């Protein structure tokens, strides 16, 4: 398989090393040349200093026709941008974006992107080790509708909810929620997706 990895940090370099050793065609990107020092001398793949969010850079490096695209930098915004380019510009069938913020991870999953949330994975591991009943979100959030089939929202269709103070909401009684076309069922469903959703007992 052809596998593209954006981000040659500890996770990206370890995956690149192992996938390369298994005989896969690996192309790995990072904006810092020094990041490739993490790769072993035996690495037979392609290491490219470049911006993995840039479609032209990816195209020139041969990312077209990739089977898997992993966006694993330290920046949530960079990862989601790279994942969107892979999905929308190159039609990569399997794309995963590392998103550290659990709320963002759930939100991006709703938009059709498979997200890997390190925060949820670590909290879940601690909870398991200490045998504590703790609510955690998924480590990998798989959307019900894949990104390449999801009708991505445009600036004209996105409704931006107003900030809500955790206390009583005086606008609620005046029908503010109705004016934003948000039903209580939709609110509840969204809260379930954006919050910590799985309880370990």
FENWOBEL-V538573 format. One record per residue. N is the residue number from 1. NEAR is the number of other ideal C-beta (glycine too) atoms within 12 Angstrom. D_CENTER is the distance of its C-alpha to the mean C-alpha in Angstrom with 2 decimals. Layout:
BEGIN
n=N near=NEAR d_center=D_CENTER
n=N near=NEAR d_center=D_CENTER
END
This chain:
BEGIN
n=1 near=20 d_center=21.22
n=2 near=28 d_center=19.81
n=3 near=36 d_center=16.54
n=4 near=47 d_center=14.90
n=5 near=51 d_center=13.12
n=6 near=51 d_center=12.18
n=7 near=41 d_center=13.17
n=8 near=39 d_center=16.27
n=9 near=32 d_center=15.98
n=10 near=18 d_center=17.05
n=11 near=28 d_center=14.20
n=12 near=40 d_center=14.03
n=13 near=31 d_center=17.84
n=14 near=23 d_center=18.47
n=15 near=33 d_center=16.48
n=16 near=41 d_center=18.24
n=17 near=27 d_center=21.54
n=18 near=21 d_center=21.39
n=19 near=28 d_center=20.21
n=20 near=28 d_center=22.89
n=21 near=17 d_center=25.44
n=22 near=15 d_center=24.80
n=23 near=13 d_center=25.82
n=24 near=26 d_center=22.66
n=25 near=24 d_center=22.48
n=26 near=39 d_center=19.92
n=27 near=41 d_center=19.10
n=28 near=46 d_center=17.37
n=29 near=45 d_center=16.91
n=30 near=34 d_center=17.27
n=31 near=25 d_center=19.02
n=32 near=21 d_center=21.40
n=33 near=15 d_center=23.96
n=34 near=14 d_center=24.61
n=35 near=29 d_center=21.18
n=36 near=28 d_center=22.59
n=37 near=15 d_center=25.26
n=38 near=25 d_center=22.99
n=39 near=32 d_center=23.48
n=40 near=17 d_center=26.72
n=41 near=11 d_center=29.72
n=42 near=11 d_center=29.45
n=43 near=26 d_center=26.13
n=44 near=20 d_center=27.08
n=45 near=33 d_center=23.92
n=46 near=28 d_center=23.35
n=47 near=33 d_center=22.07
n=48 near=31 d_center=21.72
n=49 near=18 d_center=21.76
n=50 near=31 d_center=19.89
n=51 near=25 d_center=17.08
n=52 near=44 d_center=14.23
n=53 near=29 d_center=13.41
n=54 near=22 d_center=17.01
n=55 near=23 d_center=17.79
n=56 near=16 d_center=21.33
n=57 near=24 d_center=20.49
n=58 near=36 d_center=18.32
n=59 near=21 d_center=21.16
n=60 near=16 d_center=23.88
n=61 near=31 d_center=22.26
n=62 near=22 d_center=22.28
n=63 near=40 d_center=18.68
n=64 near=21 d_center=20.14
n=65 near=21 d_center=20.57
n=66 near=37 d_center=17.73
n=67 near=23 d_center=17.04
n=68 near=30 d_center=13.69
n=69 near=46 d_center=11.18
n=70 near=44 d_center=9.06
n=71 near=48 d_center=7.50
n=72 near=40 d_center=8.57
n=73 near=34 d_center=10.42
n=74 near=23 d_center=11.35
n=75 near=24 d_center=10.29
n=76 near=30 d_center=7.37
n=77 near=20 d_center=9.18
n=78 near=28 d_center=9.81
n=79 near=41 d_center=6.45
n=80 near=38 d_center=5.73
n=81 near=28 d_center=9.42
n=82 near=45 d_center=9.59
n=83 near=46 d_center=7.38
n=84 near=31 d_center=9.74
n=85 near=35 d_center=12.64
n=86 near=44 d_center=12.16
n=87 near=33 d_center=12.08
n=88 near=25 d_center=14.71
n=89 near=25 d_center=16.90
n=90 near=31 d_center=17.01
n=91 near=20 d_center=16.30
n=92 near=37 d_center=14.55
n=93 near=21 d_center=14.74
n=94 near=27 d_center=11.96
n=95 near=45 d_center=8.58
n=96 near=40 d_center=5.70
n=97 near=48 d_center=2.93
n=98 near=43 d_center=4.28
n=99 near=41 d_center=4.59
n=100 near=30 d_center=8.32
n=101 near=23 d_center=9.55
n=102 near=33 d_center=9.94
n=103 near=25 d_center=11.09
n=104 near=29 d_center=8.32
n=105 near=41 d_center=5.85
n=106 near=33 d_center=8.78
n=107 near=28 d_center=9.54
n=108 near=39 d_center=6.68
n=109 near=37 d_center=7.34
n=110 near=28 d_center=10.84
n=111 near=32 d_center=10.46
n=112 near=28 d_center=9.79
n=113 near=43 d_center=6.22
n=114 near=39 d_center=5.73
n=115 near=42 d_center=3.31
n=116 near=37 d_center=5.43
n=117 near=36 d_center=7.27
n=118 near=27 d_center=10.18
n=119 near=27 d_center=12.18
n=120 near=35 d_center=12.54
n=121 near=25 d_center=13.41
n=122 near=19 d_center=15.99
n=123 near=25 d_center=17.49
n=124 near=27 d_center=17.86
n=125 near=17 d_center=19.55
n=126 near=16 d_center=21.88
n=127 near=23 d_center=22.77
n=128 near=18 d_center=23.64
n=129 near=12 d_center=25.68
n=130 near=12 d_center=27.60
n=131 near=10 d_center=27.96
n=132 near=16 d_center=27.04
n=133 near=12 d_center=26.20
n=134 near=21 d_center=22.99
n=135 near=19 d_center=20.41
n=136 near=29 d_center=16.83
n=137 near=37 d_center=13.62
n=138 near=27 d_center=12.00
n=139 near=30 d_center=10.54
n=140 near=24 d_center=8.66
n=141 near=36 d_center=8.38
n=142 near=23 d_center=9.80
n=143 near=28 d_center=10.76
n=144 near=15 d_center=14.51
n=145 near=16 d_center=14.54
n=146 near=23 d_center=12.68
n=147 near=35 d_center=11.34
n=148 near=25 d_center=14.48
n=149 near=15 d_center=16.66
n=150 near=21 d_center=15.21
n=151 near=13 d_center=17.51
n=152 near=21 d_center=15.37
n=153 near=14 d_center=17.11
n=154 near=8 d_center=19.34
n=155 near=8 d_center=20.82
n=156 near=6 d_center=23.84
n=157 near=10 d_center=22.27
n=158 near=12 d_center=19.91
n=159 near=16 d_center=21.80
n=160 near=10 d_center=21.06
n=161 near=20 d_center=22.34
n=162 near=14 d_center=24.70
n=163 near=8 d_center=24.17
n=164 near=17 d_center=25.79
n=165 near=10 d_center=27.74
n=166 near=6 d_center=27.56
n=167 near=7 d_center=31.30
n=168 near=9 d_center=33.29
n=169 near=17 d_center=32.21
n=170 near=11 d_center=35.43
n=171 near=18 d_center=33.85
n=172 near=19 d_center=32.99
n=173 near=10 d_center=36.66
n=174 near=10 d_center=37.07
n=175 near=13 d_center=34.54
n=176 near=16 d_center=31.79
n=177 near=22 d_center=29.17
n=178 near=15 d_center=31.11
n=179 near=13 d_center=31.23
n=180 near=18 d_center=27.42
n=181 near=13 d_center=27.58
n=182 near=23 d_center=25.74
n=183 near=12 d_center=27.37
n=184 near=12 d_center=27.48
n=185 near=11 d_center=25.96
n=186 near=18 d_center=22.96
n=187 near=21 d_center=22.66
n=188 near=14 d_center=22.90
n=189 near=17 d_center=20.32
n=190 near=20 d_center=17.79
n=191 near=18 d_center=18.79
n=192 near=17 d_center=18.27
n=193 near=28 d_center=14.68
n=194 near=23 d_center=13.85
n=195 near=22 d_center=16.09
n=196 near=26 d_center=16.37
n=197 near=25 d_center=17.30
n=198 near=23 d_center=18.74
n=199 near=14 d_center=22.03
n=200 near=21 d_center=23.37
n=201 near=11 d_center=27.12
END
